[in-house]
Amino acid sequence: MLINKTKGKVWTGRVKIADTFFRRFRGLMLTPNVNYALVFILPSETRLNASIHMFFMLQSIDVIFLDSSREVVDLKRARPWRFYVPKEGAKYIIETPVGVIEYLNAEIGDEIDWEVEEERSAIPSPVEALSKIDIKNSNGTISLAEPKPKLKGE
């Protein structure tokens, strides 16, 4: 979730972090449907480090540039195949779906914070999975078979 602490506005979408070189390099390139925010944590707070490109982007996005105190230093509606440099140096960049800047009512000087929701992978219990399938053994091999339909009276 993204929080505009200055105005008390909250966007409840998912937030992911790009804190390594490879995650920052990949960013949102070739993402067919941007439906989450990506927070880039940069190694230093400079205009050059905070510059972004929109090469290989499939859609426009909203971009919020923040300094080390998480105050907005620039805002952009970034379009594919363009290059952007913020007005001031930035330590954090938040790339979001179009419309999030307006939703948060974000302006230069606002303090923006975020909460990252841990992604959990659903791993089914082996006992649970095995109880839902019918396993039959023939000639030393195991194959999965569709459960037999129950007949009336069974």
C-alpha positions in Angstrom: 0.0 0.0 0.0 1.1 3.6 -0.7 0.4 6.3 1.9 0.4 10.0 1.4 1.2 10.9 5.0 0.8 14.7 4.3 -2.8 14.3 3.0 -3.9 11.1 4.8 -4.7 9.3 1.5 -4.0 5.6 1.0 -3.8 3.5 -2.1 -4.3 -0.1 -1.1 -2.7 -1.8 -4.1 0.2 -4.2 -3.9 3.7 -2.8 -3.5 6.9 -4.6 -4.6 10.6 -3.5 -3.9 13.4 -3.2 -6.5 16.4 -3.0 -4.2 19.1 -4.9 -6.3 20.8 -3.9 -9.5 18.9 -6.6 -11.5 15.5 -5.8 -10.0 16.0 -2.1 -10.8 17.3 -3.0 -14.3 14.2 -5.1 -15.1 11.8 -2.7 -13.5 8.4 -2.9 -15.2 9.8 -3.5 -18.7 7.6 -5.9 -20.8 4.9 -6.0 -18.0 1.7 -6.4 -20.0 -0.6 -5.1 -17.2 0.9 -2.9 -14.5 -1.3 -3.6 -11.5 1.1 -2.9 -8.6 3.5 -0.3 -7.5 7.3 -0.9 -7.7 9.5 1.1 -5.3 13.1 1.5 -6.5 15.6 2.0 -3.7 18.6 3.7 -5.3 22.2 3.6 -4.1 22.6 7.4 -4.0 20.4 10.5 -4.2 21.2 12.1 -7.5 19.3 13.3 -10.5 21.4 11.0 -12.8 20.8 7.9 -10.7 17.1 8.7 -10.5 16.7 9.1 -14.3 14.4 6.4 -15.9 13.8 5.2 -19.3 10.5 3.8 -20.7 12.1 1.6 -23.4 10.2 -1.7 -23.8 7.3 -0.5 -21.7 3.9 -1.6 -22.9 1.9 1.2 -21.3 2.2 4.5 -19.6 2.7 4.7 -15.8 2.7 7.3 -13.0 6.1 7.9 -11.5 6.8 9.6 -8.1 10.4 10.7 -7.3 11.2 10.9 -3.5 14.3 12.2 -1.7 15.9 10.4 1.3 13.3 11.8 3.7 10.6 10.4 1.4 9.3 13.8 0.3 8.1 14.1 -3.3 10.6 16.0 -5.5 9.0 15.3 -8.9 5.9 13.6 -10.4 5.6 12.4 -14.0 3.1 10.6 -16.2 5.7 8.5 -18.1 4.9 7.3 -21.6 6.6 4.4 -23.5 9.8 5.0 -25.4 10.8 8.2 -23.5 13.5 9.2 -21.0 12.9 11.1 -17.8 15.2 13.0 -15.4 13.6 14.3 -12.1 13.8 18.1 -11.2 15.8 17.2 -8.1 17.9 14.2 -6.9 15.9 11.2 -5.7 16.7 8.3 -3.4 13.4 6.5 -4.2 11.3 6.1 -7.3 7.8 4.7 -7.2 6.4 3.4 -10.5 2.6 2.9 -10.3 -0.4 2.2 -12.6 -1.8 5.4 -14.2 -4.0 7.3 -11.9 -2.3 6.6 -8.6 -0.8 10.2 -8.4 -4.2 11.7 -8.7 -5.7 9.1 -6.3 -3.1 10.0 -3.6 -3.5 13.7 -4.4 0.3 13.7 -4.5 2.2 17.0 -4.9 5.8 18.1 -4.6 6.7 18.3 -0.9 4.2 15.6 0.3 5.6 12.7 2.3 4.9 9.3 0.8 5.4 6.0 2.6 4.7 2.4 1.6 4.0 -1.0 3.1 5.1 -4.1 1.3 2.8 -7.1 1.5 4.8 -10.3 1.7 4.0 -12.6 -1.2 3.1 -16.1 -0.1 3.2 -19.0 -2.5 0.4 -21.5 -1.9 1.8 -24.9 -1.5 -0.9 -27.6 -1.1 -0.5 -30.2 1.6 0.5 -33.6 0.1 -2.2 -35.4 2.1 -4.8 -32.9 1.0 -3.8 -33.3 -2.7 -3.7 -37.1 -2.6 -7.1 -37.4 -1.0 -8.6 -35.6 -3.9 -7.3 -37.9 -6.6 -7.9 -41.6 -7.2 -4.6 -43.5 -7.7 -4.7 -47.0 -9.2 -1.8 -49.4 -9.6 -1.4 -51.5 -12.7 1.7 -53.5 -13.8 4.0 -51.8 -11.3 3.2 -48.3 -12.6 1.2 -45.6 -10.9 -1.2 -43.6 -12.9 -3.7 -40.9 -12.0 -7.3 -41.7 -12.9 -10.5 -39.8 -12.8 -12.6 -40.7 -9.7 -15.4 -43.1 -10.6 -18.8 -41.5 -10.6 -21.1 -42.7 -7.8 -24.1 -44.7 -8.9 -27.4 -44.5 -7.2 -27.5 -46.8 -4.2 -23.8 -46.7 -3.5 
